């Protein structure tokens, strides 16, 4: 059972069922499989064989999905790349993965132009878009028309890698996460058992397809013979139109997308009643937003938590646990990312590796057939997180008596001051309530007396002002004294430094204060 | 992920949910896990470690389920034995498996007594029943009370064997099918995705727990935290009482059980409305029986097909395909065992290994993570059926254009006469319609002219009579001339010879006619 087998079965059993609908392109499963096999034939012709890397740098569309299955058919590795990365990061990933083929769409042509000279191993560039193929690139649709459907005998086993998924790299350079066919197929099982996708479901690719939250998370839709629809990149109006026109039943959003959607002026003009399940994850969902979303869309929300390294699903909080009113311990679960899904074991442990007591903070570790094989060509980094069969997530959490997890912080962002653990997120939550603060990050800085001291780095809103003392005092009204910043820096730029996927680069902020000191506390 | 992990998770997430209800014994998941770990402690104390075999010869009860999970916790192999086997077969299995422990209940004491001297490797006998433990045997409940919960560190990986499941042995001696933890866990996924068991489901163990149709097929209930209830052995009245009292929602029957149930005089006295899904399999379901069952119980029926060697699920026919009236090609599907389930690839191939055309007969072959590791200590028999990754079932079938399978016969029961393939089941179906015939089996016998000739062996109903020529003529009215028996033998006993699980031993019948001829055609 490999990733291609998921499509193979649906094409065999439901050849006439709608597989993809992407703009004017609509294919049933038989046609979609034919296109996938033709793409595999084309890739093979261009030299891609088992074990080779095929990089994809594109917005969401049906052709992206075709790359997922065509590479799987060949036993080649897909390398889906974040479209928002810098030139340096893109070049690094293409060279690090030694990709021999690269597919781009029209949005990526400018950046391709600027990195092309530095990309060393790519020997064919594929233009996977509508007309307008630049000279020197392979036209996707022409190549499919020319290529015969691939019918070679390739043994693609469950332990074989299916792809390299680069993590956004908030620490160090990007790392290529090797996910095997078993990782992706068992995640597909876990999703089907947990989410209950079924025949007839229509899924909308709303999150980027390079991300684990969407790409491999959409294989379950293929497994049930459901229909894929595509949002090239997130836009609330376009999302509502697709939901209405395609009768979308399931999708996955990040919280800010939900916020955009329900606050859109045209929200009431669209019929979204086909929706029966909305997954969300990636960042905490404010209770007020959740309440409003449930009022406007219905009790359809499921929160899930996972990582690239875990292919990705680890925990999930079903709609029935989204309780807005009632006993405190039920309402509190809105802040939980749920409980371990069937097939995965998740624990929260202290530094000795023992399960923490309820409400003590520890690190989330997990094991299961969905855990990555390792980082591409980084044995030390792999050994640091994969100890025995347990993957160490680096996420700090508490777990209640019923097994619900509450994530508190990334381990490396935790600050130890005067022997006390302080979670940067708690301090940041206090800072973000200040009306003058646009962005805030909290890091530990060296301190002779306390080991580390808490430093807030903030960007103020245009036209607002606040002093260091005012901000510290504001925090003291909300949280315990020792958790409050001892100093506040006002960042010179109009925003904090961020990674390609929008995460604040705390490592870079810390660097300024730790420069010259060899060892970080964490 | 191993078989024990399935229980571990439910005990962690749903400690207070009902796990088993067996007569007066009722345990929630926390209590049930505690008992399982104590049993593991006891088995370990008696010498069972990873890789050792623990045989179980019992009727259905919660203790049987405890053996499934306790052996998995230790990495030991459960050897569930058919309770209806002969003394010789039992002795063979215990010695062949080199089981070191054997658990029996009160029903099995007499047969244990008669084989005990011939059983060579068993060093401890466990009496897993209510009071009345015979001298020299370990009392199950005392042992659980004495043993500490097992907390040893044992690495039980997915490729490790979980058990030996002996096939009923209609040809040659019984063969021990080695099923790994991966086989059983992936079958659990396949069942959950296909059947849609869910939290709150109540399952009744109606088929024998030594059989793949029940034992490992009940792990999905544990995975969703559902409740197990038990019918010690099939009895229609007791089944209806349990369904009513325990609010059973899902179960698995063989067709004759359904027949007994709906024809029971007390059928209308029981409230069976809690049922939402009835699986059936193991033998063809006559259309008239299906119609009556759907009228009396509702459209709740799902047919499934699988083998011990495939852990077991391969194909399934959902309730929506149980159409009693309408277009011929829809109604015809009542005779189909359905289509391949997600996770398994099933093909019907000719002797050259090519897919047959619609309505041509071929052999069912399959691959997937649920396929057995092999037969215990029988490399030749393993090699004969496991070719590459494809398992050859020995079942002959047709497949229609939409992928629905129709089983026609066991390969070895097919007869080639004058170059034509004749499926014994088709001839037997014609014979069974004769009012005087109680039992019938059709085999090929040596024939100078035709290679093989068709021989019917029949048992007449008491008080009825029929001549050879009358029976042959009766068949000619129904089926093509060359498919009709050329001769009929009247079996001297009041029934045909059968295996422990009730299958007619055609090999034994054939023996009489082929004795002295070295080679069988098949």
Interface residues (C-beta under 8 A of the other chain):
Chain A: X1 X5 X8 X9 X12 X13 X158 X185 X186 X189 X192 X193 X196 X223 X224 X339 X340 X342 X343 X345 X368 X369 X402 X403
Chain B: X1 X5 X8 X9 X12 X13 X158 X185 X186 X189 X192 X193 X196 X223 X224 X339 X340 X342 X343 X345 X368 X369 X402 X403
